[in-house]
Amino acid sequence: MAEKKITLPVVNLSGEKVGEIKVSADVFGIKEENEQVVHDAVVTEMANARQATAKTKKRHEVSGGGKKPWRQKGTGRARAGSTRSPIWVGGGTVFGPDGNQSYKRSQNKKAHELALKTVLSDKVKEKTIVVVDSLALEEVSTKKFALILKTLGCVGKTLLVDDTEDPKLVLSSTNLPSIKCVSVDNIGVYDLLNANHFMISKEALVALEGGLK
């Protein structure tokens, strides 16, 4: 049985249609929502992105202590042995983070691929994926690249993907706050969901499809 294909239009940087490309329906045409898998993928990516450097000082790390604040009996106040006590202002923290905590999570490889396929399929359904024949720029120019994005209808948050790390493309898009440029092997589920538009070169699309088959 022949594999089902989906046809996507291919445009140039001027917005003119220059051809078409057929992609696998098993990657870009999934009908199931797979909400749980997508949710797990986002939670995993966000958790693994945490630096986990938060740290509080325990009572043996704060300054002070040593001398007993006042004598044990006869003052009418509650007994106190050290100003490092957690109940004192400036005292140590009892169960705070120690800087060694880990929030790392993992997801099954097939589940992660399914999440990517699901979100990519949604982009196709919503017609928010723009396939460009080439993302090679003649020069580094943020202004000109912003005009290209406007011409292609990529207004708002846009995820930009190419198969090569073209320095002209990277430098031209760096100062645009709504643009995130990533390599084809570094596409995340969260980045796809967070983007209003998904712009990808024809070669990168082929590479992406091959990696998810």
Residue frames as a rotation matrix with the C-alpha (Angstrom) as fourth column:
MET 1
0.576 0.817 0.000 0.00
0.817 -0.576 0.000 0.00
0.000 0.000 -1.000 0.00
ALA 2
-0.113 -0.648 0.753 1.42
0.604 -0.647 -0.465 3.34
0.789 0.402 0.465 -1.06
GLU 3
-0.506 -0.152 -0.849 2.29
0.826 -0.369 -0.426 5.82
-0.249 -0.917 0.312 1.66
LYS 4
0.589 0.779 0.215 -0.12
0.805 -0.588 -0.076 8.73
0.068 0.218 -0.974 1.93
LYS 5
-0.574 -0.810 0.119 1.35
0.813 -0.581 -0.039 12.11
0.101 0.075 0.992 1.09
ILE 6
0.537 0.632 -0.559 0.46
0.648 -0.733 -0.206 15.71
-0.540 -0.252 -0.803 1.85
THR 7
0.001 -0.500 0.866 1.30
0.903 -0.371 -0.215 18.46
0.429 0.783 0.451 -0.61
LEU 8
0.398 0.032 -0.917 2.65
0.608 -0.758 0.237 21.74
-0.687 -0.652 -0.321 0.74
PRO 9
0.907 -0.060 0.417 3.34
0.309 -0.579 -0.754 24.86
0.287 0.813 -0.507 -1.36
VAL 10
0.061 -0.946 -0.317 6.92
0.917 -0.073 0.392 26.11
-0.394 -0.315 0.864 -1.62
VAL 11
0.947 0.268 0.175 7.57
0.313 -0.891 -0.330 29.86
0.068 0.367 -0.928 -1.89
ASN 12
-0.067 -0.975 0.214 10.62
0.749 -0.191 -0.635 32.06
0.660 0.118 0.742 -2.31
LEU 13
-0.535 -0.233 -0.812 11.61
0.799 -0.451 -0.398 34.96
-0.273 -0.862 0.428 -0.07
SER 14
-0.970 0.242 0.001 9.50
-0.221 -0.889 0.401 37.28
0.098 0.389 0.916 -2.21
GLY 15
-0.422 0.849 0.318 6.37
-0.423 0.125 -0.897 35.31
-0.802 -0.513 0.306 -1.36
GLU 16
0.057 0.406 -0.912 5.97
-0.997 0.072 -0.030 33.86
0.053 0.911 0.409 -4.87
LYS 17
0.598 0.210 0.773 4.99
-0.333 0.943 0.002 30.21
-0.729 -0.259 0.634 -5.21
VAL 18
-0.054 -0.741 -0.669 7.81
-0.992 -0.037 0.121 28.34
-0.114 0.670 -0.733 -6.91
GLY 19
-0.519 -0.115 -0.847 6.70
-0.403 0.907 0.124 24.75
0.754 0.405 -0.517 -6.49
GLU 20
0.604 0.709 0.363 5.33
-0.717 0.285 0.636 22.10
0.348 -0.644 0.681 -4.19
ILE 21
-0.641 -0.762 -0.089 6.70
-0.629 0.589 -0.508 19.44
0.439 -0.270 -0.857 -1.90
LYS 22
0.443 0.781 -0.441 5.10
-0.379 0.609 0.697 16.18
0.813 -0.141 0.566 -0.85
VAL 23
-0.593 -0.590 0.548 5.56
-0.733 0.114 -0.671 15.08
0.333 -0.799 -0.500 2.74
SER 24
-0.753 0.233 -0.615 4.46
0.270 0.962 0.034 11.99
0.600 -0.140 -0.788 4.64
ALA 25
0.136 0.900 0.414 1.00
-0.401 -0.332 0.854 12.03
0.906 -0.282 0.316 6.19
ASP 26
0.504 -0.018 -0.863 2.44
0.627 0.695 0.352 9.87
0.594 -0.719 0.361 8.98
VAL 27
-0.503 -0.744 -0.440 4.50
0.862 -0.396 -0.317 12.88
0.062 -0.539 0.840 10.08
PHE 28
-0.995 0.055 -0.089 2.49
-0.055 -0.998 -0.003 15.92
-0.089 0.002 0.996 9.00
GLY 29
-0.444 0.884 -0.144 -1.02
-0.547 -0.140 0.825 14.49
0.710 0.445 0.546 8.80
ILE 30
-0.851 0.126 -0.510 -1.74
0.435 0.712 -0.551 12.92
0.294 -0.690 -0.661 12.18
LYS 31
-0.168 0.898 0.408 -5.40
-0.039 -0.419 0.907 13.36
0.985 0.136 0.105 13.09
GLU 32
0.418 0.299 -0.858 -5.23
0.781 0.365 0.508 12.25
0.464 -0.882 -0.081 16.73
GLU 33
0.777 -0.053 0.628 -4.69
-0.221 -0.956 0.192 15.04
0.590 -0.288 -0.754 19.26
ASN 34
0.247 -0.714 -0.655 -2.41
0.688 0.605 -0.401 13.06
0.683 -0.352 0.640 21.62
GLU 35
0.637 0.098 0.765 -2.80
-0.239 -0.918 0.317 15.73
0.733 -0.385 -0.561 24.29
GLN 36
0.964 -0.242 0.111 -1.10
-0.042 0.272 0.961 13.75
-0.263 -0.931 0.252 27.07
VAL 37
0.398 -0.859 0.324 2.02
0.906 0.423 0.008 13.02
-0.144 0.290 0.946 25.00
VAL 38
0.164 -0.284 0.945 2.31
0.462 -0.824 -0.328 16.67
0.872 0.490 -0.004 23.96
HIS 39
0.832 0.197 0.518 1.82
-0.335 -0.567 0.753 17.79
0.442 -0.800 -0.406 27.57
ASP 40
0.833 -0.553 0.021 4.50
0.360 0.570 0.738 15.39
-0.420 -0.608 0.674 28.80
ALA 41
0.213 -0.777 0.593 6.91
0.933 -0.018 -0.359 16.66
0.289 0.630 0.721 26.13
VAL 42
0.342 -0.019 0.939 6.42
0.036 -0.999 -0.034 20.29
0.939 0.045 -0.341 27.15
VAL 43
0.952 0.034 0.305 6.78
-0.301 -0.090 0.949 19.53
0.060 -0.995 -0.076 30.86
THR 44
0.645 -0.755 0.119 9.97
0.694 0.643 0.324 17.55
-0.321 -0.127 0.939 30.17
GLU 45
0.112 -0.607 0.787 11.49
0.760 -0.457 -0.461 20.32
0.640 0.650 0.410 28.05
MET 46
0.511 0.152 0.846 10.64
-0.241 -0.919 0.311 23.04
0.825 -0.363 -0.434 30.56
ALA 47
0.983 -0.143 0.118 11.93
-0.072 0.292 0.954 21.01
-0.171 -0.946 0.277 33.52
ASN 48
0.454 -0.859 0.239 15.21
0.865 0.488 0.112 20.19
-0.213 0.156 0.965 31.77
ALA 49
0.201 -0.348 0.916 15.69
0.510 -0.761 -0.401 23.86
0.836 0.548 0.024 30.92
ARG 50
0.962 0.198 0.190 15.75
-0.057 -0.531 0.846 24.84
0.268 -0.824 -0.499 34.61
GLN 51
0.099 -0.984 0.148 19.14
-0.435 -0.176 -0.883 25.86
0.895 0.023 -0.446 35.94
ALA 52
0.772 0.313 -0.553 18.26
0.311 0.573 0.758 24.68
0.554 -0.758 0.345 39.45
THR 53
-0.309 -0.947 0.088 20.80
0.452 -0.227 -0.863 27.02
0.837 -0.226 0.498 41.06
ALA 54
0.387 0.519 0.762 18.51
-0.430 -0.630 0.647 28.33
0.816 -0.578 -0.021 43.82
LYS 55
-0.209 -0.514 -0.832 20.08
0.603 0.602 -0.523 27.99
0.770 -0.612 0.184 47.26
THR 56
0.658 0.349 0.668 19.25
-0.333 -0.661 0.673 29.08
0.676 -0.665 -0.319 50.79
LYS 57
-0.447 -0.885 0.126 21.51
-0.450 0.101 -0.888 29.04
0.773 -0.454 -0.443 53.84
LYS 58
0.391 0.470 -0.791 20.96
0.450 0.652 0.610 26.56
0.803 -0.594 0.044 56.63
ARG 59
0.987 0.122 0.108 21.53
-0.024 -0.545 0.838 27.55
0.161 -0.829 -0.535 60.25
HIS 60
0.492 -0.867 -0.072 25.18
0.574 0.262 0.776 26.46
-0.654 -0.423 0.627 60.19
GLU 61
-0.146 -0.547 0.825 25.83
0.981 -0.185 0.051 28.77
0.125 0.817 0.564 57.21
VAL 62
0.616 0.423 0.665 24.36
0.368 -0.900 0.231 32.07
0.697 0.102 -0.710 58.41
SER 63
-0.469 -0.812 0.347 26.34
0.089 -0.434 -0.896 34.59
0.879 -0.390 0.276 60.41
GLY 64
0.075 0.458 0.886 25.82
-0.844 -0.444 0.301 35.07
0.532 -0.770 0.353 64.13
GLY 65
0.740 0.246 -0.626 25.22
0.069 0.898 0.435 32.55
0.669 -0.365 0.647 66.85
GLY 66
-0.348 -0.928 -0.132 27.81
0.186 0.070 -0.980 31.54
0.919 -0.365 0.148 69.36
LYS 67
-0.990 -0.038 0.134 26.73
-0.115 -0.316 -0.942 33.46
0.078 -0.948 0.308 72.43
LYS 68
-0.388 0.903 -0.184 23.36
0.917 0.398 0.019 32.66
0.090 -0.161 -0.983 73.96
PRO 69
-0.198 0.319 0.927 21.10
0.366 -0.853 0.372 35.73
0.910 0.412 0.052 73.36
TRP 70
-0.021 0.178 0.984 19.96
-0.821 -0.565 0.084 35.90
0.571 -0.806 0.158 77.01
ARG 71
-0.828 -0.356 0.433 20.02
-0.555 0.627 -0.547 33.72
-0.076 -0.693 -0.717 80.06
GLN 72
-0.832 0.449 -0.325 17.79
0.243 0.823 0.514 30.66
0.498 0.349 -0.794 80.20
LYS 73
0.018 0.860 -0.510 15.52
0.930 0.172 0.324 31.75
0.366 -0.480 -0.797 83.02
GLY 74
-0.177 -0.018 -0.984 14.27
0.821 -0.554 -0.137 34.88
-0.543 -0.832 0.113 84.71
THR 75
-0.961 -0.234 -0.150 13.78
0.120 -0.838 0.533 37.23
-0.251 0.494 0.833 81.77
GLY 76
-0.126 0.986 -0.109 10.13
-0.175 -0.130 -0.976 36.43
-0.977 -0.103 0.189 81.08
ARG 77
0.136 0.109 -0.985 10.95
-0.977 -0.153 -0.152 35.74
-0.167 0.982 0.086 77.45
ALA 78
0.981 0.193 -0.016 10.99
-0.191 0.948 -0.253 32.45
-0.033 0.251 0.967 75.64
ARG 79
0.353 -0.900 0.254 14.24
-0.013 0.267 0.964 30.59
-0.935 -0.344 0.083 75.96
ALA 80
0.965 -0.127 -0.231 16.64
-0.246 -0.112 -0.963 31.02
0.096 0.986 -0.139 73.02
GLY 81
0.606 -0.768 0.208 19.95
0.400 0.520 0.755 29.36
-0.688 -0.374 0.622 72.35
SER 82
-0.525 -0.818 0.236 21.14
0.601 -0.160 0.783 30.96
-0.603 0.553 0.575 69.13
THR 83
-0.031 0.461 -0.887 20.33
-0.412 -0.815 -0.408 33.82
-0.911 0.352 0.215 66.75
ARG 84
-0.826 -0.307 -0.473 20.84
-0.554 0.291 0.780 31.32
-0.101 0.906 -0.410 63.93
SER 85
-0.597 0.663 0.451 17.56
0.268 0.695 -0.667 29.63
-0.756 -0.277 -0.593 64.79
PRO 86
-0.760 0.333 0.559 15.09
0.605 0.047 0.795 29.40
0.239 0.942 -0.237 61.87
ILE 87
0.291 0.937 -0.192 12.47
0.948 -0.256 0.189 31.28
0.128 -0.237 -0.963 63.91
TRP 88
0.098 -0.341 -0.935 14.71
0.409 -0.843 0.350 34.35
-0.907 -0.417 0.057 64.12
VAL 89
0.983 0.133 -0.125 14.93
-0.035 -0.533 -0.845 37.02
-0.179 0.836 -0.519 61.45
GLY 90
0.360 -0.903 -0.236 18.22
-0.904 -0.275 -0.326 36.39
0.230 0.331 -0.915 59.68
GLY 91
0.026 -0.311 0.950 18.33
-0.598 0.757 0.265 32.81
-0.801 -0.575 -0.166 60.90
GLY 92
-0.896 -0.445 -0.012 18.84
-0.297 0.578 0.760 29.71
-0.331 0.684 -0.650 58.79
THR 93
0.002 0.880 -0.474 16.26
-0.993 0.059 0.104 28.16
0.120 0.471 0.874 56.48
VAL 94
-0.001 0.042 0.999 15.05
-0.589 0.808 -0.034 24.67
-0.808 -0.588 0.024 57.33
PHE 95
0.099 0.139 0.985 13.91
0.450 0.877 -0.169 22.98
-0.887 0.460 0.025 54.13
GLY 96
0.579 0.085 -0.811 15.10
-0.511 -0.737 -0.442 25.41
-0.636 0.670 -0.383 51.45
PRO 97
0.967 -0.250 -0.046 16.91
0.094 0.519 -0.850 24.41
0.236 0.818 0.525 48.22
ASP 98
0.609 -0.792 -0.041 20.57
0.114 0.036 0.993 23.54
-0.785 -0.609 0.112 48.68
GLY 99
0.231 -0.521 -0.822 21.78
-0.849 -0.520 0.091 24.12
-0.475 0.677 -0.562 45.11
ASN 100
-0.820 -0.565 0.096 22.07
-0.472 0.760 0.447 20.40
-0.325 0.321 -0.889 44.36
GLN 101
-0.008 0.907 0.421 18.43
-0.122 0.417 -0.901 19.73
-0.992 -0.059 0.107 43.51
SER 102
-0.960 -0.278 -0.033 17.64
-0.089 0.191 0.977 18.22
-0.266 0.941 -0.208 40.12
TYR 103
-0.035 0.988 -0.151 14.46
-0.498 -0.148 -0.854 18.70
-0.866 0.045 0.497 38.12
LYS 104
-0.720 -0.359 -0.594 15.56
-0.686 0.242 0.686 16.55
-0.103 0.901 -0.421 35.20
ARG 105
0.226 0.805 0.549 12.89
-0.394 0.591 -0.704 14.48
-0.891 -0.057 0.450 33.53
SER 106
-0.864 -0.494 -0.102 12.89
-0.309 0.359 0.881 12.12
-0.398 0.792 -0.463 30.59
GLN 107
0.297 0.948 -0.116 10.43
-0.680 0.125 -0.723 11.02
-0.671 0.293 0.681 27.95
ASN 108
0.135 -0.171 0.976 10.39
0.414 0.905 0.101 7.94
-0.900 0.391 0.193 25.79
LYS 109
-0.771 -0.559 -0.306 11.92
-0.037 -0.441 0.897 8.66
-0.636 0.702 0.319 22.38
LYS 110
-0.742 0.550 0.383 8.91
0.616 0.335 0.713 7.36
0.263 0.765 -0.588 20.47
ALA 111
0.220 0.837 -0.502 6.57
0.943 -0.314 -0.111 9.40
-0.251 -0.449 -0.858 22.65
HIS 112
-0.123 -0.362 -0.924 8.62
0.157 -0.926 0.342 12.55
-0.980 -0.103 0.171 22.02
GLU 113
-0.968 -0.238 0.078 8.57
0.094 -0.056 0.994 11.92
-0.233 0.970 0.077 18.28
LEU 114
-0.329 0.929 0.169 4.80
0.918 0.273 0.288 11.42
0.221 0.250 -0.943 18.42
ALA 115
0.256 0.381 -0.889 4.45
0.655 -0.744 -0.131 14.76
-0.711 -0.549 -0.440 20.22
LEU 116
-0.579 -0.558 -0.594 6.49
-0.092 -0.679 0.728 16.48
-0.810 0.476 0.342 17.51
LYS 117
-0.908 0.272 0.319 4.46
0.401 0.339 0.851 14.86
0.123 0.900 -0.417 14.75
THR 118
-0.029 0.967 -0.253 1.21
0.994 0.000 -0.112 15.88
-0.109 -0.254 -0.961 16.44
VAL 119
0.177 0.047 -0.983 2.21
0.298 -0.954 0.008 19.54
-0.938 -0.295 -0.183 16.75
LEU 120
-0.828 -0.503 -0.249 3.61
-0.112 -0.286 0.952 19.62
-0.549 0.816 0.180 13.20
SER 121
-0.652 0.668 0.359 0.33
0.738 0.453 0.500 18.18
0.172 0.591 -0.788 11.93
ASP 122
0.262 0.742 -0.617 -1.55
0.817 -0.511 -0.268 20.93
-0.514 -0.434 -0.740 13.75
LYS 123
-0.307 -0.462 -0.832 0.64
-0.063 -0.862 0.503 23.53
-0.950 0.207 0.235 12.02
VAL 124
-0.982 -0.027 0.189 -0.29
0.179 0.214 0.960 22.02
-0.066 0.977 -0.205 8.66
LYS 125
-0.219 0.976 0.006 -4.00
0.974 0.218 0.068 22.01
0.065 0.021 -0.998 9.55
GLU 126
0.388 0.353 -0.851 -3.85
0.572 -0.817 -0.078 25.63
-0.723 -0.456 -0.519 10.69
LYS 127
0.607 -0.238 0.758 -1.84
0.723 -0.229 -0.651 26.57
0.329 0.944 0.033 7.58
THR 128
0.945 -0.328 0.009 0.77
-0.289 -0.819 0.496 28.30
-0.155 -0.471 -0.868 9.70
ILE 129
0.228 -0.892 0.389 3.74
0.388 0.450 0.805 26.44
-0.893 -0.033 0.449 8.20
VAL 130
0.835 -0.053 -0.548 5.70
-0.463 -0.607 -0.646 28.31
-0.298 0.793 -0.531 5.51
VAL 131
0.426 -0.694 0.581 8.06
0.593 0.699 0.400 26.26
-0.683 0.174 0.709 3.34
VAL 132
0.675 -0.302 -0.673 10.73
-0.534 -0.830 -0.164 28.37
-0.509 0.470 -0.721 1.63
ASP 133
0.939 -0.319 -0.127 12.86
0.096 0.599 -0.795 27.11
0.330 0.734 0.593 -1.24
SER 134
-0.031 -0.979 -0.204 15.94
0.779 0.105 -0.619 28.68
0.627 -0.178 0.759 0.33
LEU 135
0.880 0.295 -0.371 16.70
0.472 -0.614 0.632 30.84
-0.041 -0.732 -0.680 3.36
ALA 136
-0.137 -0.989 0.047 20.06
0.975 -0.126 0.184 32.00
-0.177 0.071 0.982 2.02
LEU 137
0.810 0.396 -0.432 20.34
0.379 -0.916 -0.129 35.78
-0.447 -0.059 -0.892 2.40
GLU 138
0.588 -0.589 0.555 22.50
0.511 -0.262 -0.819 38.06
0.627 0.765 0.146 0.27
GLU 139
-0.427 -0.712 0.557 23.57
-0.039 -0.601 -0.798 40.20
0.903 -0.363 0.229 3.22
VAL 140
-0.516 0.214 -0.830 23.12
0.852 0.230 -0.471 40.69
0.090 -0.950 -0.301 6.94
SER 141
-0.838 0.316 0.445 20.20
-0.241 -0.946 0.217 43.05
0.490 0.074 0.869 7.40
THR 142
-0.804 0.571 -0.167 17.61
0.428 0.358 -0.830 42.92
-0.414 -0.739 -0.532 10.17
LYS 143
-0.369 0.671 -0.644 15.46
-0.484 -0.730 -0.483 45.50
-0.794 0.133 0.594 8.43
LYS 144
-0.415 0.164 -0.895 15.33
-0.881 0.174 0.441 43.60
0.228 0.971 0.072 5.14
PHE 145
-0.902 0.069 -0.426 14.69
0.113 0.990 -0.079 40.28
0.417 -0.120 -0.901 6.87
ALA 146
-0.672 0.708 -0.217 11.81
0.161 -0.146 -0.976 41.81
-0.723 -0.691 -0.016 8.86
LEU 147
-0.230 0.564 -0.793 10.33
-0.861 -0.498 -0.105 42.94
-0.454 0.659 0.600 5.53
ILE 148
-0.690 -0.074 -0.720 10.70
-0.494 0.776 0.394 39.38
0.529 0.627 -0.572 4.17
LEU 149
-0.920 0.351 -0.172 8.82
0.370 0.638 -0.675 37.99
-0.127 -0.685 -0.717 7.17
LYS 150
-0.392 0.799 -0.456 6.03
-0.264 -0.572 -0.777 40.51
-0.882 -0.184 0.435 6.65
THR 151
-0.358 0.195 -0.913 5.83
-0.934 -0.071 0.351 39.61
0.004 0.978 0.207 2.95
LEU 152
-0.751 0.003 -0.660 5.49
-0.138 0.977 0.162 35.92
0.646 0.213 -0.733 3.82
GLY 153
0.242 0.957 0.163 2.78
-0.339 -0.074 0.938 36.66
0.909 -0.282 0.306 6.36
CYS 154
0.010 -0.321 -0.947 4.86
0.753 0.625 -0.204 35.64
0.657 -0.711 0.248 9.36
VAL 155
-0.131 0.064 0.989 3.55
-0.406 -0.914 0.005 38.25
0.904 -0.401 0.146 11.79
GLY 156
0.762 0.336 0.554 4.03
-0.630 0.186 0.754 37.53
0.150 -0.923 0.353 15.48
LYS 157
0.139 -0.729 0.670 6.10
-0.654 0.440 0.615 34.77
-0.744 -0.524 -0.415 17.02
THR 158
0.788 0.054 -0.614 7.88
-0.572 0.436 -0.695 32.78
0.230 0.898 0.375 14.34
LEU 159
0.429 -0.662 0.614 10.05
-0.139 0.623 0.769 29.69
-0.893 -0.415 0.176 14.63
LEU 160
0.632 -0.312 -0.709 12.73
-0.775 -0.244 -0.583 29.77
0.009 0.918 -0.396 11.94
VAL 161
0.447 -0.427 0.786 14.40
-0.100 0.849 0.518 26.51
-0.889 -0.310 0.336 10.91
ASP 162
0.592 -0.347 -0.727 17.14
-0.795 -0.100 -0.599 25.89
0.136 0.932 -0.335 8.36
ASP 163
0.964 -0.232 -0.126 19.33
0.235 0.972 0.008 22.89
0.121 -0.037 0.992 7.60
THR 164
0.001 -0.996 0.090 22.53
0.789 -0.055 -0.612 24.95
0.615 0.071 0.785 7.77
GLU 165
0.390 0.047 -0.920 23.72
0.771 -0.563 0.298 27.42
-0.503 -0.825 -0.256 10.38
ASP 166
0.122 -0.273 0.954 23.92
0.800 -0.542 -0.258 30.35
0.587 0.795 0.152 7.98
PRO 167
-0.519 -0.392 -0.760 25.57
0.812 -0.506 -0.293 33.25
-0.269 -0.768 0.580 9.87
LYS 168
-0.943 0.210 0.257 23.75
-0.056 -0.864 0.500 35.82
0.327 0.457 0.827 7.71
LEU 169
-0.060 0.979 -0.193 20.39
0.123 0.199 0.972 34.32
0.991 0.034 -0.132 8.64
VAL 170
0.092 0.033 -0.995 21.27
0.950 0.295 0.097 34.06
0.297 -0.955 -0.004 12.33
LEU 171
-0.765 -0.481 -0.428 22.60
0.591 -0.788 -0.172 37.62
-0.255 -0.384 0.887 12.56
SER 172
-0.813 0.494 0.308 19.68
-0.118 -0.658 0.744 39.07
0.570 0.569 0.594 10.60
SER 173
0.143 0.949 -0.281 17.11
0.123 0.265 0.956 37.45
0.982 -0.172 -0.078 12.90
THR 174
-0.461 -0.425 -0.779 18.89
0.755 0.274 -0.596 37.87
0.467 -0.863 0.194 16.25
ASN 175
-0.992 -0.014 -0.126 17.58
0.079 -0.845 -0.528 41.36
-0.099 -0.534 0.840 17.00
LEU 176
-0.365 0.930 -0.042 13.98
-0.526 -0.169 0.834 40.49
0.768 0.327 0.551 16.13
PRO 177
-0.671 0.014 0.742 12.35
-0.729 0.173 -0.662 39.67
-0.138 -0.985 -0.106 19.50
SER 178
0.322 0.908 0.269 9.54
-0.780 0.416 -0.467 37.61
-0.536 -0.060 0.842 17.97
ILE 179
0.625 -0.173 -0.761 11.87
-0.572 0.561 -0.598 35.34
0.531 0.809 0.252 15.99
LYS 180
0.349 -0.574 0.741 13.64
-0.585 0.484 0.651 32.23
-0.732 -0.661 -0.167 17.24
CYS 181
0.453 -0.305 -0.837 16.12
-0.798 0.280 -0.534 30.59
0.398 0.910 -0.116 14.90
VAL 182
0.258 -0.338 0.905 17.03
-0.591 0.686 0.425 26.95
-0.765 -0.644 -0.023 15.55
SER 183
-0.691 -0.533 -0.489 18.67
-0.720 0.447 0.530 24.13
-0.064 0.718 -0.693 13.64
VAL 184
0.025 0.781 -0.624 16.59
-0.743 0.432 0.512 21.30
0.669 0.451 0.591 12.23
ASP 185
-0.140 -0.139 -0.980 17.90
0.322 0.930 -0.177 18.86
0.936 -0.341 -0.086 14.84
ASN 186
-0.911 -0.223 -0.346 17.02
0.397 -0.252 -0.883 21.15
0.109 -0.942 0.318 17.74
ILE 187
-0.447 0.839 0.311 13.28
-0.398 -0.498 0.771 21.71
0.801 0.221 0.556 17.25
GLY 188
-0.993 0.115 -0.042 11.32
0.082 0.371 -0.925 21.51
-0.091 -0.922 -0.377 20.49
VAL 189
-0.338 0.941 0.023 7.65
0.874 0.304 0.378 20.83
0.349 0.148 -0.925 21.06
TYR 190
0.124 0.359 -0.925 7.33
0.749 -0.646 -0.150 23.94
-0.651 -0.674 -0.349 23.24
ASP 191
-0.686 -0.457 -0.566 8.92
-0.002 -0.777 0.629 26.16
-0.728 0.433 0.532 20.57
LEU 192
-0.884 0.408 0.228 6.46
0.333 0.209 0.920 24.87
0.328 0.889 -0.320 17.98
LEU 193
-0.011 0.937 -0.349 3.46
0.984 0.072 0.163 25.43
0.177 -0.341 -0.923 20.25
ASN 194
0.025 -0.059 -0.998 4.68
0.604 -0.795 0.062 28.88
-0.797 -0.604 0.016 21.26
ALA 195
-0.870 -0.443 -0.215 5.10
0.085 -0.565 0.821 30.06
-0.485 0.696 0.529 17.65
ASN 196
0.143 0.922 -0.360 2.33
-0.340 -0.296 -0.893 31.61
-0.929 0.250 0.272 15.59
HIS 197
0.832 0.042 -0.553 4.16
-0.552 0.147 -0.821 30.64
0.047 0.988 0.146 12.40
PHE 198
0.387 -0.693 0.609 6.68
0.057 0.677 0.734 27.95
-0.921 -0.249 0.301 11.47
MET 199
0.779 -0.199 -0.594 9.06
-0.624 -0.334 -0.707 28.90
-0.058 0.921 -0.385 8.66
ILE 200
0.280 -0.664 0.693 11.34
-0.062 0.708 0.703 26.19
-0.958 -0.240 0.157 7.35
SER 201
-0.249 -0.444 -0.861 13.54
-0.904 -0.213 0.372 25.72
-0.348 0.870 -0.348 4.30
LYS 202
0.607 0.523 -0.599 12.73
-0.748 0.630 -0.207 22.96
0.269 0.574 0.774 1.83
GLU 203
-0.104 -0.751 -0.652 15.93
-0.272 0.652 -0.708 21.06
0.957 0.104 -0.272 2.63
ALA 204
-0.830 -0.187 0.526 15.33
-0.539 0.022 -0.842 21.32
0.145 -0.982 -0.119 6.37
LEU 205
0.148 0.967 0.205 11.79
-0.963 0.189 -0.193 20.00
-0.225 -0.169 0.959 5.90
VAL 206
0.509 -0.048 -0.859 13.12
-0.459 0.830 -0.318 16.94
0.728 0.556 0.401 4.12
ALA 207
-0.560 -0.805 -0.194 15.67
-0.182 0.348 -0.919 16.38
0.808 -0.480 -0.342 6.91
LEU 208
-0.588 0.431 0.684 12.98
-0.799 -0.175 -0.576 16.84
-0.128 -0.885 0.448 9.58
GLU 209
0.503 0.831 -0.238 10.69
-0.862 0.503 -0.067 14.35
0.064 0.239 0.969 7.92
GLY 210
0.223 -0.506 -0.833 13.49
-0.269 0.789 -0.552 11.80
0.937 0.347 0.040 7.54
GLY 211
-0.778 -0.593 0.205 14.34
-0.319 0.092 -0.943 12.05
0.541 -0.800 -0.261 11.24
LEU 212
-0.473 0.683 0.557 10.74
-0.791 -0.051 -0.609 11.41
-0.388 -0.729 0.564 12.32
LYS 213
0.205 0.549 -0.811 9.88
-0.838 0.526 0.144 8.52
0.505 0.650 0.568 10.01
